[in-house]
Amino acid sequence: MSDFQAVPAADLDRLYLAEMVAHHEDAVAAARKVADATARPELQGLARDIIASQTAEIAEIRALLAGLGEGATERGEAHAH
């Protein structure tokens, strides 16, 4: 996680969004592991909900990044087009 205090205001939106993509991707990966490994239905349901919601939010965040003139890599790092 970046030190947002040290980031120039002009770069803060882009950095925040890029880090949120990485954060959400980690949550989806963890939820997939749990969904495949647990026998507890309540955890399977929670994992499926997390996968669905976080995947949708990743798409939304990437659209916001595109609106800033940025794209997000698989690990959420922003790069200029």
C-alpha positions, 0 to 999 in steps of 0.5 A, spaced: 500 500 500 502 506 498 503 512 502 498 516 500 500 522 504 506 523 500 502 522 493 501 529 489 494 531 489 494 530 481 496 523 482 492 521 488 486 519 484 489 514 479 494 511 485 488 510 489 484 506 483 490 502 481 491 500 488 483 498 489 484 494 483 489 490 486 486 489 493 479 487 489 483 482 485 486 479 491 479 478 495 477 475 488 483 470 488 482 468 496 474 467 495 475 463 489 480 458 494 475 458 499 469 457 495 473 451 492 476 448 499 470 449 504 464 444 505 461 450 509 455 452 505 455 459 508 462 460 506 461 458 499 455 463 499 459 469 502 465 467 497 461 467 491 458 474 493 465 476 494 467 474 487 461 477 484 461 484 487 469 485 487 469 483 480 464 488 478 467 493 482 474 491 478 470 493 472 467 499 474 474 501 477 478 500 470 472 504 467 474 510 472 481 509 470 480 509 463 476 516 464 483 518 467 487 516 461 489 510 464 489 503 464 490 498 469 494 491 469 492 485 471 495 487 478 492 494 478 498 498 477 496 504 472 500 505 466 499 511 461 496 509 454 
